[in-house]
């Protein structure tokens, strides 16, 4: 990350924890991450699941040891609030693209809209849009799309758990959608409009929940940037690393077992068979995740999430 013009080089620091960012519209997820990293002067940071520049809402940003849970959160379900605009399909599937097709909108009452939405519940195959970050022969699809190139994309298995109509104004329909990883809401909006007998695109999109973070309190980037000179106040907003893993079983280790696990060695302890578990020391310190064998008597560490030092601990 470069140093912004006119600012002195930051003194980077090691911090651990998760910040639930309310990403504003108009920023890529990476741009928001880099601005937040600057605010915290964090040596190491990552985010869990990109949001399009058009989209706003929940973007968990992980600092330090918390970056090791990013991959686990990528598999989580998500909840979005989306406005689907009927009558026009755009080149990008959202309001930022040029209109590619216009169709009349048939008369639709709430009963009809809900019936059509119900047809999208459950598992289905979805073809990712060209305007996505997926790669084809080493190039991002959106880079090809900007050149006017369209390539064949294999369909992906997705699950829509809920598609609830929240209201409407004219041709603007407001939904809350709960869906699995890999679901493209823009493609869902286009398919929904087509099922209604017209064309459509996403007018607005906001993420409300991701995995264990269900409609949490989020922190606006502008507010955090105003607080940048007060690191104690900023650090108080961080969630502990294990806040991302609330549904995972717990195994508590004695001092001898803890010492072995922190060196990457398996230990004999009792736990749930064939399960990924959270590992804690006797004093309640979160150590990381491990995997129990089928019989539930041997634990192999997977990800150590503390600094391996004589006084290892979460610095958040």
C-alpha positions in Angstrom: 0.0 0.0 0.0 1.4 3.4 -1.0 1.6 6.4 1.4 -1.1 9.1 0.5 0.4 12.3 -0.9 1.1 14.8 1.9 1.0 12.3 4.7 4.0 11.0 6.6 4.9 7.4 6.4 2.8 5.5 9.1 4.3 3.6 11.9 2.7 0.2 11.3 1.7 -1.9 14.3 0.7 -5.5 15.1 -3.0 -5.7 16.1 -5.4 -8.7 16.1 -9.2 -8.5 15.8 -12.1 -8.0 13.5 -13.7 -4.7 12.5 -17.3 -4.8 11.1 -17.0 -2.1 8.5 -20.1 -0.5 6.8 -18.6 -0.2 3.4 -19.9 2.9 1.5 -21.1 2.9 -2.1 -18.5 3.9 -4.7 -15.5 2.1 -3.2 -14.1 -1.3 -4.1 -13.7 -3.6 -1.1 -9.9 -3.4 -1.5 -9.9 0.4 -1.5 -12.0 0.4 1.7 -9.6 -2.2 3.2 -6.6 -0.1 2.5 -8.1 3.1 3.9 -9.1 1.2 7.0 -5.6 -0.4 7.3 -4.2 3.2 7.2 -6.6 4.3 9.9 -5.5 1.5 12.2 -1.8 1.6 11.1 -2.2 -2.2 10.8 0.7 -4.2 9.6 -1.5 -7.0 8.3 -5.1 -6.9 7.1 -7.6 -8.7 4.9 -11.3 -8.8 4.2 -13.9 -11.6 3.9 -15.8 -11.6 0.7 -15.8 -8.7 -1.8 -18.6 -6.2 -2.3 -19.1 -4.5 -5.6 -18.4 -0.7 -5.7 -22.2 -0.3 -6.1 -22.9 -2.2 -2.9 -22.7 -1.0 0.6 -22.9 -2.7 4.0 -21.2 -5.4 6.0 -17.5 -6.0 5.2 -15.7 -7.8 8.0 -12.0 -6.6 8.0 -9.6 -8.9 9.8 -6.3 -7.7 11.3 -3.3 -9.7 12.2 -4.1 -13.2 13.4 -7.7 -12.7 12.4 -6.7 -12.9 8.8 -6.5 -16.7 9.3 -10.3 -16.9 9.7 -11.0 -15.1 6.4 -11.3 -18.3 4.4 -13.7 -19.8 6.9 -16.1 -16.8 6.5 -16.0 -17.0 2.7 -18.2 -20.1 2.9 -20.8 -18.4 5.1 -24.4 -17.5 4.1 -25.2 -13.9 3.4 -28.2 -11.6 3.7 -28.8 -8.7 1.3 -31.3 -5.9 0.9 -31.7 -5.4 -2.8 -33.8 -3.2 -5.1 -34.7 -4.9 -8.4 -35.7 -2.4 -11.1 -38.0 -3.9 -13.7 -38.2 -2.9 -17.4 -34.5 -2.7 -18.4 -31.5 -5.0 -18.5 -28.1 -3.4 -18.3 -24.7 -4.5 -19.5 -23.4 -4.9 -15.9 -26.6 -6.2 -14.3 -26.8 -3.1 -12.1 -27.6 0.6 -12.5 -24.1 1.5 -13.4 -24.2 -0.3 -16.8 -25.6 0.9 -20.1 -29.2 -0.2 -20.9 -28.9 -3.2 -23.2 -32.6 -4.1 -23.4 -35.9 -2.6 -22.6 -39.1 -4.5 -22.2 -42.6 -3.6 -21.0 -43.5 -4.6 -17.5 -46.7 -6.6 -17.1 -49.1 -5.9 -14.3 -47.8 -7.6 -11.2 -49.6 -7.8 -7.8 -47.8 -8.8 -4.6 -49.2 -12.3 -4.7 -47.7 -12.8 -8.2 -44.4 -11.3 -7.2 -44.2 -13.6 -4.1 -45.1 -16.6 -6.2 -42.4 -15.9 -8.7 -39.8 -15.3 -5.9 -40.8 -18.6 -4.3 -39.7 -20.4 -7.5 -36.1 -19.3 -6.8 -35.9 -20.8 -3.3 -33.7 -23.9 -2.7 -30.8 -25.2 -4.7 -30.3 -24.3 -8.4 -27.6 -23.8 -11.0 -26.5 -20.2 -11.7 -24.2 -18.9 -14.5 -21.9 -16.2 -13.1 -22.2 -12.8 -14.8 -19.4 -11.5 -17.1 -19.0 -8.6 -14.8 -17.5 -10.6 -12.0 -14.0 -11.2 -10.5 -13.9 -14.8 -11.6 -11.0 -15.7 -13.9 -10.9 -17.1 -17.4 -7.4 -18.2 -18.6 -5.8 -15.9 -16.1 -7.9 -12.8 -16.8 -10.8 -11.4 -14.7 -14.1 -11.8 -16.4 -14.9 -8.1 -15.9 -11.7 -7.2 -17.7 -12.9 -9.3 -20.7 -16.4 -7.8 -20.5 -15.0 -4.2 -20.7 -13.4 -5.2 -24.0 -16.7 -6.6 -25.3 -15.5 -10.2 -25.0 -18.0 -12.8 -23.6 -16.8 -16.3 -22.8 -18.7 -19.4 -21.7 -19.0 -19.7 -17.9 -19.8 -23.0 -16.1 -22.8 -22.9 -13.9 -22.4 -23.0 -10.1 -24.6 -24.7 -7.5 -26.2 -22.1 -5.2 -28.9 -22.0 -2.6 -31.4 -19.2 -2.0 -32.8 -19.7 1.5 -35.1 -16.7 1.5 -36.3 -14.1 -1.0 -38.8 -11.9 0.9 -40.6 -9.0 -0.7 -40.3 -6.0 1.6 -42.1 -3.4 -0.5 -42.4 -1.7 -3.9 -42.7 1.6 -5.7 -43.7 1.3 -9.3 -41.2 -0.8 -11.1 -38.8 -0.9 -8.1 -39.2 -4.0 -6.0 -37.4 -4.3 -2.6 -36.3 -7.7 -1.3 -34.3 -9.3 1.5 -32.4 -12.3 0.2 -30.6 -14.9 2.2 -28.3 -17.0 0.1 -25.2 -19.2 0.0 -21.7 -18.4 -1.0 -21.2 -17.9 -4.7 -24.6 -16.4 -5.3 -24.6 -13.4 -7.7 -27.5 -11.2 -6.8 -27.3 -9.4 -10.1 -27.8 -12.6 -12.0 -30.7 -13.5 -9.6 -32.3 -10.1 -10.3 -32.1 -10.7 -14.1 -33.5 -14.2 -13.8 -36.3 -13.0 -11.5 -37.3 -10.2 -13.9 -37.2 -12.7 -16.8 -39.5 -15.0 -14.8 -41.9 -12.0 -14.4 -42.0 -11.6 -18.2 -39.7 -8.6 -18.5 -36.1 -7.4 -18.0 -34.5 -6.1 -14.9 -31.3 -5.1 -13.0 -30.1 -4.2 -9.5 -30.8 -0.7 -8.5 -29.2 -0.9 -5.0 -27.6 -3.6 -2.9 -26.7 -3.7 0.8 -25.2 -6.6 2.7 -26.8 -6.9 6.2 -25.4 -10.2 7.5 -22.5 -12.6 6.8 -22.2 -15.9 8.7 -22.1 -15.4 12.4 -22.4 -11.6 12.1 -26.2 -11.2 11.9 -27.3 -7.6 11.4 -24.5 -6.4 13.6 -23.5 -2.9 14.6 -21.3 -1.7 11.8 -18.8 1.2 11.7 -18.8 3.8 9.0 -15.5 4.5 7.3 -15.8 8.3 7.6 -16.3 8.0 11.4 -13.3 5.8 11.8 -11.1 8.1 9.8 -12.1 11.0 12.1 -11.1 8.9 15.1 -7.7 7.9 13.5 -5.7 9.9 16.1 -7.2 7.9 19.0 -5.9 4.3 18.7 -7.4 3.3 22.1 -10.9 4.2 20.9 -10.3 2.4 17.6 -9.0 -0.8 19.2 -12.0 -0.9 21.5 -14.2 -1.4 18.4 -12.4 -4.7 17.4 -14.0 -8.0 18.0 -11.8 -10.9 19.2 -10.6 -13.4 16.6 -12.9 -16.2 17.8 -16.0 -14.0 17.3 -16.0 -15.4 13.7 -16.4 -19.0 15.0 -19.3 -19.1 17.5 -20.8 -22.4 16.2 -17.6 -24.4 16.4 -17.2 -26.8 19.4 -14.7 -26.0 22.1 -11.7 -28.0 23.4 -9.8 -26.7 26.4 -6.1 -27.8 26.6 -3.8 -28.1 29.6 -0.4 -26.5 29.7 1.4 -29.5 28.3 -1.1 -30.0 25.4 -1.1 -26.3 24.7 2.7 -26.3 24.4 2.5 -29.1 21.9 -0.3 -27.6 19.8 1.5 -24.3 19.5 4.4 -26.2 18.0 2.0 -27.9 15.5 2.0 -31.3 17.2 -1.1 -33.4 17.6 -2.2 -34.2 21.2 -4.5 -36.8 22.9 -7.6 -35.1 24.2 -11.3 -35.9 24.3 -13.6 -34.0 21.9 -16.4 -34.4 19.3 -15.4 -36.9 16.6 -14.5 -35.7 13.1 -15.1 -32.1 14.0 -13.3 -28.9 13.5 -12.9 -27.3 17.0 -11.8 -24.1 18.7 -8.8 -24.6 20.9 -8.4 -22.7 24.2 -5.8 -22.7 26.9 -6.6 -23.2 30.6 -6.7 -19.4 31.1 -9.4 -19.1 28.4 -6.9 -17.8 25.7 -8.0 -18.6 22.2 -5.3 -20.6 20.5 -6.8 -21.4 17.1 -8.6 -24.2 15.3 -7.9 -27.9 15.1 -9.5 -31.1 13.9 -10.6 -34.1 16.0 -10.1 -37.6 14.7 -13.2 -39.8 14.0 -13.1 -41.4 17.5 -12.8 -38.0 19.2 -9.6 -38.8 21.1 -6.8 -37.1 19.1 -6.6 -33.4 18.1 -4.4 -32.1 15.3 -4.0 -28.3 15.1 -5.0 -26.6 11.8 -4.5 -22.9 12.3 -2.7 -21.3 15.2 -4.1 -17.9 15.9 -1.8 -16.5 18.5 1.8 -15.3 18.3 4.0 -18.2 19.3 6.1 -16.4 22.0 6.7 -16.8 25.7 3.9 -14.4 26.4 1.6 -15.3 23.5 -1.7 -13.5 23.4 -4.3 -11.6 21.5 -3.1 -8.0 21.2 -6.4 -6.6 20.1 
